[in-house]
Amino acid sequence: MSPQASKKIKRAAASAPVKSLWHLWIGGKAVSSLAGKRFAVHNPANGQKLTEVAQGDAADVDAAVSAARQAFDGPWAKFGPRDRARALFKFAQAVRDHREELALLETYNTGKPISDSRGEVAVAADCFEYYAGAVTKYFGSTIPVSATGLDFTLRQPVGVCGLIVPWNFPIMITAWKLAPALACGDTAVIKPASYTPLTALRLAQLCEEAGIPEGVVNVVPGPGDVAGQALAAHPGVAKISFTGETATGERILRAAAATIKRVSLELGGKSPNIVFADCDLERCVEKSIFSVFGNAGQDCCARSRALVEKSAVEEFVGRFAERTRKIVVGDPLDEATQVGPMISRQQRERVLGYVALGQKEGARLVCGGGLPEDVRWKAGHFLMPAVLSEARPGMRVVQEEIFGPVLCVLAFDGEEEAVRLANDTPYGLSGSIWTRDLSKALRVARRVESGNLSVNSATSVYLEAPFGGFKRSGVGRELGMGAMDLYSEVKNVFVEHG
Ligand code: NAD
């Protein structure tokens, strides 16, 4: 590490914004949990305890839902569309004003490289700004139904929304849900993941700077099967927006069934990176590296299956492994770091298990898959990005979401087989296609069962465009103007005028 980088880290550590105790945020106030419980939150980069957080349960969720309902019926209902838009613009600015503080908080809490955290805080601010603009551009229609009457639709808020967030992109995914909910006039109870509750709590505090009334945004950290379940089942919650594992999504659907809640689910993935031999392989490899290893592979969109046309496999694996070995793995506070630790020791053990399983199933470990050699990082949950070549359909490492920095490479022969392999998992979230033949790209894109695809690019996630999954990757589409439909009801009104 350069002396300059190490100085920067010391400066950042000195201004670490992590206080020693965080409370629940209900009705615009920091409050202890009713049962007085707390849990510890750790820094994944060194395994040490970072802070303590009040642990909510069903009673706290109940209090948060009441506060959210009061705000929904009271002060928030008095905010007209332009008032809501102004408040959201101010909120976006508040997030920007606190960018460095929020980014450091996210990095200490998740182990993300600081450059990634800064980028994600910027996306969160952009997201509030996008939906600030959407408020006044989202409206109903008049419908020709009869000669003697007028039919029109109103877009109305659904009420209190339960927003359940995972640990891999905490501030960004919170913003993806909270921004359209507020834009539609809803109020919210956020249940962040237990590993990473800090930026959601800080965001809620920033509401005051934007003039968003108390009780509009509430945050109740707590165990998923207690606080999360209570939120999903609560009769006062009109809508649940969930991002997380597919198995948890199933439990949420069941919990929400009794009260017929509106539910949207963003779930797991096992996305294909389809590489045809005629593509620009150098560019494909350079761009693809972080589409699987970014965020230490803890990305629902991770292109974790490289499907490569037979004649290009050897060159692809060689280039990919060479590039993988150059990835800078290390201190998340170092500006040069590209991949930080995994979220927890348990998660790393799980992924190490998959690396061993892949080899047992017959795949070849080309690089990575072990702990870093640098002794400074032994205490953190680091794992060197791994490439498993010679993988075959049906292997568990090819079917299951590993959620860590592991790429499986499979060979295919021709377009038909590429499509068949791409669709050969229960998931359908994301994927890329690399070829110079645009007709082929479009034919394949049409047939791949996936909510998001990119051609000659490693991402297709943009705030302005819909995002979500086919099959067991989810229900509904976040982002874009379509997300406004998730957080509002359509009311049809007919007026007989004779
Ligand atoms: P997770 O399902 O374990 O937890 C997500 C959230 O749900 C957490 O807040 C957790 O406390 C809560 N929760 C857990 N059990 C619950 C229950 N029974 N009832 C209600 N809430 C409950 O997921 P995770 O481990 O935090 O995140 C990783 C998963 O998220 C991966 O599968 C990944 O693919 C998925 N993910 C999907 C997207 C997407 O947009 N499709 C984005 C990011 C992550």
Residues whose N, C-alpha, C, O or C-beta is under 5 A from the ligand:
A	BS01	NAD	I164 V165 P166 W167 K191 P192 A193 S194 G222 P223 G224 D225 G228 Q229 T243 G244 E245 T246 T248 R251 E266 L267 G268 G269 C300 S473
